Amino acid sequence: MNAFITSVESVVEIVLVIALGYVLRKNGKLADSFKGNISFLIMNIALPLSIFVSVLTYLTRAKLLNLSSGLVFAAASFAVSYILAYLITKIFKIRVGRRGTFINMFVNANTIFIGLPLNQALFGAKSMPYFLIYYVMNTISTWAIGVFFISADDPTKDKSDKQAFNWKKLLPMPLVGFLISLVFLLLAIPVPAWITTTFSMVGGIVTPMSLIYIGIILADAGLKSIHFDRDSILALVGRFIIAPAVMITILKLFGGNMPRLESSTLIIQAAAPGLAVLPILVGQSHGDVEYATNVVTTSTVLFIVVVPILMQIV
């Protein structure tokens, strides 16, 4: 019961900050350009610095070796989820223009704008190294695999066309920050205290700004636009039930010696809402943007209910 109450309280804290962004956006206090500015600030400056400091603070070379098993388990869960998602699109005949959205909604999570602040609220900063495991795999999964399902689902595209691989998307700045921090960690390069303090100060804005960003997204999408059709319900079941169930099963079978904080982090991240950028990616491939917006918005709202239940399970 204590875990349930703690998770509810943590989710309430998150919801209140999201509500702040929602209200400010609805009242016209946050301009259209602010959403893009805050996204750039988080993704390209604050989050890479936060990750850099967290790795050097909470990881050692010995601990890094222990995290390798987590990467394997996370990779396995993504692989199984892709297979299940693809089979479900065939079994339930998800129509062209929605298939790429469905598969990405099923497999890939919003680790940055919701997964990160949620994880810190539930487990604290000590869970950051474990969060990074899932973040790395989620990033690779999204930009190396997920985008190609969306591109292949373009109803206007000639199937003979081939999309060039975009390495820049596979190496976003947060991942670059993680890789640089590993270099410093492995080579034992000293970092002056004043630099660490500065980086921590800037990185500290990640959580509140991420939640305000989600509030802006919800305000722009409109809560009235939320609806539940068959394809949306299937996508939500995949995101909130099947994906975490796959992770739980893999960890139960093979992760017996894994620290509880690490397994809890991986499970919670596996149930984070859908990618915030999904409607943009779908729009670029002439897919069903309304469907993509609906499942992202719905999952963002429903995670408030899902997290306390999942915390009871883990």
N, C-alpha and C positions, 0 to 999 in steps of 0.2 A: 504493500500500500504506500509506503514511503517513496518508493521509486515512481509510482504513478503520480503522486502529489507533486514530486519534484519536477517530473516531466511536464505536467500540466502548468505549473508555475513558470517554467522555462519557456513553454510555448506561448503563454500569456504575455510574457515580456517581449517576445519576438513580434507577436500580433500587434501590440501597442505601438511599437516603432513602425511597423508596416502601415498601421492606421494613420500615423502621423504623416507619412509620405502620401498616402491616399487623400487625406483631407487637404493637405497643402496643395496638392495637384488639382483637386476638384475646385478649390477656391481661387485658382489662378495665381498662386504664390510661387509656383515653380514653372519657369518658362519651358517651351518645347526643347530648347537647346540644352537645358539642364540635364535631361536624361542621358543624352549623348556624352555630355561633359563628365558626369559622375561615373558613367560606365568606363570611359577612358581613364579617369583618375584611379579607379579601383583596379582595373585589369592591367594597366601599364606601369603604375607607380606604387600605389599603396600595397597591393597584394604581393607583388614580387618582393618588396622589402620585408613585409610581414613574414613571408615564407622563409626568406634568407635568415632572419633573426631566429625564427622558431626552430629551424633545422640545427643551427649552431648552439641553441640553448638546450634543446631537449633530445638531441641525438649525439651519440658517440659512434666511433667506428665499429665497436662491438655490437651496439644496438642496431646499426645499419644492416649488418649481416643477418640479424634476427628478423628484420622486416622483409627479407627476400621471399620468405614463405607466404607472407601476406599478399605480395604482388602476384604470386602464382595462383593463390586462391581467388583473388579478385579477377584475374585474367580468365580463369576457368568459369567463374560465374557469368562474365560477359559473354563468353563463347556459348554457354548453354542457353543463356537468355536470347541471344540472336537466333539460335536454332528454333527455340520454342516460338518466338515472335514470328519468324518466317512461316512456320507450320500453321500457326493460327490465322495468318493472312490468307493462306490457301484454304484452310478448312472452312472459315467463315466468309470467304470470298470478299475480302476487303477491296473496295474498288480502286482503280488506278487514280492517282492523285492524292490518295490517303495512305497508301501502303508505306511509303517512306516515313511519313509522320508517325504512323502506328508503330513501326519497328523502333524508331528512335525514342518514342515516348516510352515504350516497353523497356528498353535497354539502358538509355543514357539519362543521367540525372543532372539537375541544376546544382552542381556541387559548390559553385562559387557564391551565388547570391542568396541561396537558402541553406545548402548543405553545410557551408563553413560556419555561418553564425549559429545555426542550429547545433552543430557539434560542439562549439565553444560554450554555448549556453548549457548544454546537457552534461558535458564531460570536462570542460575547462581547457586551458591551453596545453596541458600535458598530452591531450589526445591529438595534437597537431601532427606529429610524425605519422600517426596511423591514418589521419585524414589525408595526408599527402599520398599515401599508397593508393587510395581510391581515386584521388584527384588525377594522378598520373595515368592510371588505366582508363578513367572516364574520358580524359582529354584525347588519348590515343584512339580510343573506341569511337568517339564522336567525329574526329577530323580525319581519321584514316579509314573508317568503315562506314559510320553512320551517314555522312554526307553523300556517299556514293549510292546508298539506298534511296535517298531523296532525289538525287540527280537521275537515277534510273527510272524513277516513278513519274518523271515529267511527261504528261499526256501529249505535249506538243513536240517532243524531242524525237528526232530520227534515231532509232536504236543503233545505227551504225556509227553515230558520233561517239567520240571518246573524250572524256574529261581529263585535263592535265592535272597531275598531282600537285597540290599546293603545300609546300613544306612550311610556309609561313604560318598556316593555320594549324599545322601539326606541332609547331613550336611557339605557342603564345608566350607572352612575357612572364606569366606566373610560373610556367614550366621552365623557362629560361632561368628565372630566379632560383628555382629549386636545383637545377643542374649546377649553377654557379656556387650555390651554398655547399653542394656535395664536394666540389673541388676544394673549397676552403676547409671542409671537414676532413677529407681524406689526406690532404697535404699539411694539415695542422697549421694553416696560415693564420696568424693572430689578427684580430680585428680590434682596433682601439675602442675603448669604452664609450667615448663620445659619439662614435659612428653608430654603435649598437643602440645607444639611447635615442639618437635621431631617427634611425630606421624604425625603432619600436614606436616612437611617437607618431610618425606618418602611417605606419602599418596599423595603428590602433583605430583608424577611421574606417577600416574595412567592414567590420560588422555592422555598425549603425548605418553607414552609407549604403551597404548592400540591401538592408531591410527597407530603407527609404526608397531605393530603386524599385524594389518589388511593389511597394505601395503605388508608385507612379505607374508601373505596368498595369496593375489592377485597375487604376483609375482610368487609364487610356482605353483598356479593353472593355470596361463597364461590367459590373456584376450582373446586370440584367441580361447580358449576352450569354450567360451560362445556361446550358441545356444538356440533357442526357439522352443521346440516341444510342443505338446498339454499338456502333463502332467506338463511340466515346467511352461507353461503359467497359468494353473489352480492353481498351487502352489503359483505363484507370485500374482495372483488375490486374493487368500486367505490371503496371508501375508500382502499385501499393501492396499487392499480394504475392504474385508469382515471382517477381524479381527478388524481393527480400527472402522469400521462401527458398529460392535457389541458393542464395548466399548462405542462409542458415543451414541448409542441407549439406553443402560442401564443407562448411566449417565443422559441423557435427561429425562428418565422416572422416575428415582429414586434418582438422585443426585442433586436435585435443590438447596440445601443449601451448596453444596461443594465449597470450594475456587477455584477460576478460575485457579490458579497456579497448584493446585492438579489435576483438571480434564484435563488440558492441558498436564501435565506430563504423566498421565495414557494413554491418547490418543496417544501421540507421541511414548511412549514405545510400545504400541500395534502394531505400524507400523514399528518397528525396523527390520533390516534384520534377516535372519535365523541364527540358531546356528552355530558358527564356528566349533564346534566339531562334527557336524552332520555326515560328511563323515567318521570320525573315528568310530563313533558308528555303522554306517551302515556297514562299512567294517568288524567289529567284528561279525556282524550277517549275513555275506555273501550276503548282499543286493546289489543293483545297486549303487556302489560308484560313478560312472561317473555322474549319475543323481543327487545324493546328492551334489557332488562338483559343478555341474553346477548351481543348484538352489541357493546354498549358495553364490557362486561367483556372479551370476546375481543379486541377491537381494542386495548384498553389493554394487554393482555398481549403481543399480537403485535407492537406497535410496536417492542419491544425488538429483534426480529429484522429488521424492515423498515428501520429507520433506517440501520444500517451499510451495508446493500445500496444504499439510495437515495443515501447519501453517496458511494459509489463512482461512481454514475451522474453526479451533479452535479459 
